[in-house]
């Protein structure tokens, strides 16, 4: 791939939401006007100091930000080599970075006069975060979740229900995240006047990829300042897992202009990218259009979307956010894969050496960071986005350990 | 004159609204689809809309969604869709056929290939549900170069500021979405639609067809005075799902009779 002009590598999408050839707005006409309204409302809110202050205050007083930056010394020693530094998004209220986005979108929904929010969820973390903020704002909340995901993420289903949300199982297709997203879009088009659709990742039609990235960019803004303050330098590497890619965009964005900082996204290789059982859209997918935007997708020769597979429900999605496709295209970020087994091993290492149970999603980022650290000098720093905590994964992990 | 223009013109001359019926190619098999197409035309359908199956049909309600899955399970592909059209044309060279589906399968094969193969098979136009005019440059040119109409949707939510752009790129006819929702929804308010179509009429000379949620002869009769065509999809697909050909002919005949102004 030839080097691109600086302007062509801009991090900002054009007016129609294109990141280079990716992104855009591919929806039925009925949703075009609501998306244009949402874009206008978002631009107006994000430029409003009052909204910014509400957002900031909620993150501080309710979510518990800023989250700590923690140097994992025993894990680093285990990996042998570079210093592993963790951005502790697992310490956010509700247990994952997902709430940063839902704080902002639910504030926006209220500001737009919507009485109801809907969401899709895979691992359940985004559903829990949406249900939480809906409860806090007094909005009604419906969450669509693949029936298969409901089975493997039972605790989060219970949490959503306790928070007052209606959880609707989705049996169609592969009964996972992509099908939940189809069903949420059907709901939205039917009740669009009173409903805001809280998309949980940097995917979907414009303005979602941009809006979710802006709301999640607090992760990288904090981490960058904390690195400079505590360690006196920027990290050499920033590593984050990628399903749709919201925690990764959130931590990458603040480092976009730091050319000495390498950005690495970690996709789920499931049982191996040489098999059909993975979720590595960038590594093994082709460019196409799904869920309102153009990006890399797992699909067959006929353009039918194929099922993805990962031990981690949050990474089990056959696409990836369009800005990641663009960063991949320009080379500003690089993308690697980690298998189920490698993620489980990293899960065990972090638990035993640091007393932290990571989400299986985040364990993918950890596994690659440990692999990377082993080949780096001791003074080198690797910043890892620990996007969520692992309590929700106990059943999956204990079942695997029992085998 | 194109098949589409001729069909709307003859309906107009007969003082009726065109009956446009939707069915999914390959649901449950190409042979069944071919037979159903002829049954619908014999029963009174003026124009056929033929669905191209997609794994993630997020604009469709349950009936047509299931038809997508059935067709895919039976192995339907874009090549297969064109084969059905070619075979239909062996016996019927005048009934217009409009393909309706989602962008990704078309994009994987390439807009140029799609337009060329569609024209060669005897297709008259295409409606790509998740492709608004803003994004449709390449396919639009390819279809136009092969003499195929690109049908665009206008929705109850479409603001006046977008209408000009949609109408500018549209050909064949305008498809007015009669409700906020997915295909086959059950809360059609025909009075609202009549008003909206009258408004739309002032901005375009193209024929206007109305669809989404039209199921019964009574609804069709209420829409006939305002619309050049009425699209019935889910009701057709539901009968096909039950493999009851006699009811299919009766449905088409009942709708056709209701569309006389």
Interface residues (C-beta under 8 A of the other chain):
Chain A: X16 X24 X25 X26 X27 X28 X29 X30 X31 X32 X33 X34 X36 X172 X173 X178 X179 X181 X182 X185 X186 X189 X190 X191 X192 X193 X286 X288 X289 X290 X291 X292 X297 X299 X301 X302 X303 X304 X305 X306
Chain B: X54 X55 X56 X57 X58 X59 X60 X61 X65 X69 X72 X77 X78 X102 X103 X104 X105 X106 X107 X108 X109 X129 X130 X131 X132 X134 X135 X152 X153 X154 X155 X156 X157 X158 X159 X162 X166 X177 X180 X181 X182 X185
